[in-house]
């Protein structure tokens, strides 16, 4: 078919989310080492047009909701000016035993901090 499998868009959203955190000086590995994890507990995807193999895609990631134990990101995946996909994910804050926990003060500060590196995630 020559088009990207629909399931890959969730991986693209994850790449956008990781990039969003990196721009704020955060790595998942550091939080995991401190006993905090952010699993996806809900995901929604709306497909608009297909991506084709070897195209360069842009993933725009925005934090749209922040609660005491969860947060929600919104994504727009595009090729040039063409919108291919929109979606959201909700992530929960859990500990090593998979129990819900409030975000730490440092985590909250990271979520509301501005970007320390410019740009938008791009995938090929």
N, C-alpha and C positions, 0 to 999 in steps of 0.2 A: 504493500500500500504506500510505502514511502512517507508515512506520517508517524509522529511520535505517539506511543501508546498512552492512553488516557491516564493510567496509573503513575506515569512519570511526573505529572504535574505536581503531585504531592511531594515528590523528592525535590522538585524545583522550589517549591515553597519552603521546604526545610533549608535548602541552600540560601534562600533569601533571608530567612530567619537567623541563621548562623552568621551571615554577613552583617545583618542589622546589629546583632550583639557585638561582633568584632569591632564595628565602628564605634562602639561605646566602651571598648577596652575589656570586653568580657569573653570568656570561653566557657563552653559547657563543661569542659574537663575540670576547670577550676571549681565550678559550683559542685560538680559531682564529687570531687575530692573532699569538699566540705560537707558532704552528705545531703545536698539538695539536688533534685532532679526535676525536669520539666517535661513530662510525657504529654503527647497530644491526646486529649480526651474527646475532642469533637473536631471534625473537618468537613467543610463544605466547598464544593467546586462547581463553578458554572463555566462550561466550555462555550466559546464564541466562534472560534475558527481553529483549524488544525495547524500545528507546527510541523515542519518537515525536517527530515534528517539534515544535519550539518548547518542548520540555521543558527544565527546568534540571537539569543533571546534575552530580554531585559526583565528582571523581577523587581518590582517596586514593593517594598514591605513597610507597613505602618502599624504601630501599636494603636489599637482603637479602643481598647477597654482594659483597665487595670483594677483588679479587685484584691482583697486581702490574701487569697490563696490561688487565684487564677488570673489569666490574662488572655486577651484575644488579639490576634494579628489579622490584618487584611492584606491581600496580595493582588497585584495586577501583573500579569505576564504578557509581554508584547514582543512583536517583531517590528522593528522600525516604529511606525505610528499605528500599526494594526494591533488592536486588543485581541489576544487569543484566549485568555482565561482570567477569571476573577475567582477569588476564594477567601475563606477565613479558616483559622484554626484556633481552638481554645486549648491552652496548656494549663496544667495544674502543678502546683508546687508540692512535691512529696519528699519524704526522707528515704533513707536506705531500706527501711522496712515497708515502704510504699504507703505510709500514713500521710494524710494531708497536713501541711504546715503553712503558716503564714510566711510570706516573703520576708527575708531579713532586711534590715535597714539598708545594707549595702546593695542588695538586689534591687530594692525599690529606687535607690539613687541611680543605679545603672539604667533602669527603665525610663526614667524621666530625663536623663542626661542627653545633651546634644551629641551629635556625631563628632568623633575625633578624626575621622578619615572621610573624605568626600566620595561621592559616587553611588552607583546603583549596581546591584549584583548582575553579572552577565554570564550566561552559560552558552556553551557550544556543545 
